[in-house]
Amino acid sequence: MKGQGRAATLFLLPNLIGFLIFTLGPVLVAAGMSLYRYQLATGTPSFIGLTNFVDLLGFAWVDGEWKASDPYFWQYLANTLFLMLNIPLSMMGSLLLAVLLNRDLPGRIFFRTLFFIPHLCSGIAIYMVWKMLLTFEPNVGIINAFLWNFYHMLGITGADAVALLPGWLIDGRWAKPALIIVFVWASVGGFNMILYLAGLQNISPELYEAADIDGANWWMKLRYITVPQLAPTSFFILVTSVIGGLQGGFEAAYIMTGGGPGGETTTISYYIYTQAYEQLEVGYAATISMVLFAMIFVATLINWRYSGKRLEAV
């Protein structure tokens, strides 16, 4: 047993070393830096304890109302949570795709590969393409060009047609929905679809045969057999998607909108970037990262706490 333990340790050691250097080490450094006021352009860090956390999360009673010490943080947190609305849409799309591609249809391997390809592409390339597609000017943006021609077919021209064109990336009303569309497109055929496909193949065919004998239609089998049997898979996808959503959104905001318009698409991860690399407030950026770390840690604990029960209940 001692020999087996040593062999296991040797196999695990490279991953452990990588974890210590590239994960635990940076987390500990960020935790330490969050206790300092450190402006790269001015000089050495000065210890301030929990002041950064108070400045970030605190509220003060001003002019008869509570006001946030850092209103931008709460705005960007709301943006992050709003953009996470893509998660249920992506999950529903992935499930429907998996159900369709699990059927014995000609060319299903080709279509599985086709839908998975966006997940293999670089996020930067995807966001650059979508930025061109969503450009407001109809002579550049393909989507608005289509709408422009459609309006002309209806007899709507000139300024009236321009007024009806969505300002996908330049209008605060459209920017976040536009990013949600991109996120759903990029993720609906990815690993979530693969996980659902694996889960579908583990469902006993006898359940569907019994449902056919009882006269159940496609919708009833999906609702009463497929969805309940895939509950553990759905729970795992939900938790991992929430973790990814909390720390995501940077690439899309940086490339497609620059965090605008008016901060409407700035996420927590983008806020960390601007504080560290634009404002050079390294200590404050570390504080934001630690708050984000705490959110992700809570989501991970929820996964550990309830995933086992979900598996036992199904």
N, C-alpha and C positions, 0 to 999 in steps of 0.2 A: 504493500500500500504506500510506503514511503517513496519507493521508486516511481510509482504512478503519480504521486503528488508532485514530485520534482519535475517529472516530464510535463505534467499539466502546467506547472508554473513557468517552465521554459517556453511553452507554446503561447501562454498568455502574456508573457513578459513584454514582447514588442508592442502589443496593444496597450498594456498598462503604462509603458513608458510614453507612448504617444498621448495617452489620456493625461498623464501628469504634466507633460510639456505644453500641449496645445489646448487643453481644456481646463484642468484644475489650476494650473499655473496662472493663465490669464484671468481667471475668475478671482483668484486671491489678490492679484495685482490690482484689478479693478476695484475690489472691495477696499483695499488699502487706499487707493487714490481717491475714492469717494469721500474720504475723511479730510481731504486737503483742498485748499483753494490753489489751483495750479493753472496759471495762464501762461502758455508757452512763450508768448511774445514779451512778457515782462520779467520773468526770472524764475527763481526757485519756488517750490511749493511751500505753503504755510499750513500748519495743522489747524483745522477749525471744527473738528469733531463732527457732530451730526447737522451742522448748519446747512450743508448742501441739501440734505433730505428735508429739512424744514422749509427751505426756499423752494424746493420742488413740489412738495406735497401739502404744505401748510396753507391755511386760510386766515384771513384777518378781517375784523369787523370794521368796515370803512363806510362812512356816510349812510349808516343804517342798514347795511347789508354785508353779507359775507362775500369776500372777494379772494380769489386764489392768488397765492404769491407768484405762481407761474401759470397764468391762464393758457399759455401755449401748450404746456404739457397736457392739460386736460382736453384741449381741442384736438391735439394729435392722437391722444388715446381714444377719443371718440371716433376719429377718422379710422384708426386701426380696427376698432370693433365694428364699424360700419362696413369696411372692406371685407371683414370676415363673414359677411352675409353670403359671400360666394361659396362658403363651405357647404351649407345644406343644398344649394343648387348643384354644386359639383357632385355631391354624394348621390343625389337623385339621378343626375345624368349618368354617372358611372354605373349605378345599379341597373338602369334601363339598358345601357349599352351592354353590360355584362349579360343580362337576361337575353337580349337579342343575339349576341354573339355566342351564347352557350347552346343555341339551337343547332340542329344538324342541317346547316344551310351550305350551299356551294360557295366556296371562296371565303369561308369564315376566318381562316388563318390569315389571308391577305388583309381582311378588314380589321382584324385584331392588331396586326402590325401597323396598318395605316393609322388607326386611332391612337396607337402608342407613340408614333413618331414625334409629335410635338413635345412629349415629355423628354425625349432624348436631345432635343435642340437646345442650344444655348438660350438662356433667358434674355440675354442682351439682344440677340438676333430677333427673337420673337417680339420683344417690345419695340424695337426699331421698325419692324414691318408693320406692327399695329399702329404705331405713331403715324406712319405714312397713310395707312388706311383711314385713320380717324382725323386726318388734317381737315381743318374747316373749309379751306378754299376748294370749291368743286373741281377746279382744273388740276388739283393735286391729289386730294383725298378721294379714294375710290368710292367709299360709302356715301359721302355727300354728293359726289358726281352722279351716282345712281339716283339719289333723292332729287337732285336738281333736274335730271331728265324726266323723272316721274312727275314732278310738279309741272313741268312744261307740257307734258301730255295732258294734264288736267286743266291747262290754260292759265296756270299761275306762273308769272314771269317777273323779272326785275327785282325790285326791293322786296316785294311780297314773298317771292321764292326764297330770297336770302334770309328773311326773317324766320322762315320755317325750318331752315337748316340747323340741326343741333350743333352747338359749339362743344364738341365732344371733350376736348382737352383744354379749352380756354374759358369755359363757362362753369361756374361753381355748381350749377344744378346738374350738369352732365358729367363732370370729371370723375366723380367716384363711381357712378353707374358704369361709365366706360371702362374703368379699370376692373370692375367686377366682371364685366363681359369677357375681358381679356383673360382674367384669372380662371374663369370657368372653362373657356375654350382650351386653355393650356393644360388644365388638370383633369378634365372629365374623362379622358382616355388614358390616363397614366396608371400609376401603381394602384390607385383605388379600384380601377376597373379590373386589374389583374387579381387583386385580393378578393373582389366579389366573384370573379370567375372561379377561383379556387374554392371559395365557400359554396358556390352553386354545385360544384361537382362532388361535394361531400354530403349533399342532401340526398336522402334515400329516395330512389325512384318510386318506391312503394307508396310514399305519401301522395305523390301526384297520381298514381294509378287509382288509389282509393278515392281521391277527389274526382277523377274522371267518372268513376262508377257512380258517385253521388250527384253527378251532373254539374260540377263546378266549372265556371268559365275561366278564362285567362286571368281576369282581374281578381276573382276570388282566390285562385291559387296563389297569385302574387301576394295578396293581402294576408291570407291566413296560413300560408305555408312558407313561401320564399322569404318574406320580410322577417317573420319571427325566427326562422332558422338561421338567418344571417345577422341576428342581433349582436352576437359577440364581435363579428367582423365590423359591423357598423359602428359599434361603440369604440373599437380600436381606431378606426379611421377618423371618427369624430375627435377623439382626444389628440391624436397625432396632428390632425389638421388644425386644431385650435392652437397647439404649441407652435406649429409652423406659421400660422396666421399672426400670432403675437409678435414674432420676430421677423415677419416678412414685409413685403411692400416696398423695400428700398429700391431695388433695381427698376421696378415699374415707375415709381415716382421720380427717380433720378433721370431716367431716359425719356419718359413720355411727357411729364408735366413739370419737372423741376420742383416738385412739391406744391405747385400752385394749382389753380389760381387762388391767391389769397390764403395759402396754406391748406386748401381743401383736401389735398391728397398727400400731405405730409404725415408720415406714420412715426411711431416711436423709434424705429430703427433709423429712419431718415433724420429724425431730430438728434439722435446720438451722433450721426455723421456730421451734421451742421455744427453742433456744439464743439466737436473735437477737431474738425479739419477746416472749418470756416471761421468760427469764433475763437478757436484755439483754447477753449475752456475745457481742458482735459479732466479736471476734477469733477466738474459738473456733468460732463458726458459720462464719466464713470458712475456717477450717482444714478443717472437715468438708466444705464445698463444694469445696475444692481436691482433697481425696481422692476425692470423687465425680467431679469433673472428670477426674482421672487414670484412673479406671475407665472412664468413657465414652470417653476418648481412646484407651485400649487397644482397646476394642471397635471403634472407628472404624478404627484401624490394621489390625485383623484383617480388617475388611471390605475395605479398600483392597488388602491383601496377597493375599487369597485369592479375591475375587469374580471377578477377571479369569481366574484359573486355572479356576474353576468353569465360567465361560462357555466357555472353550476346550475343556474336557473333555467337554462335552455335545454 
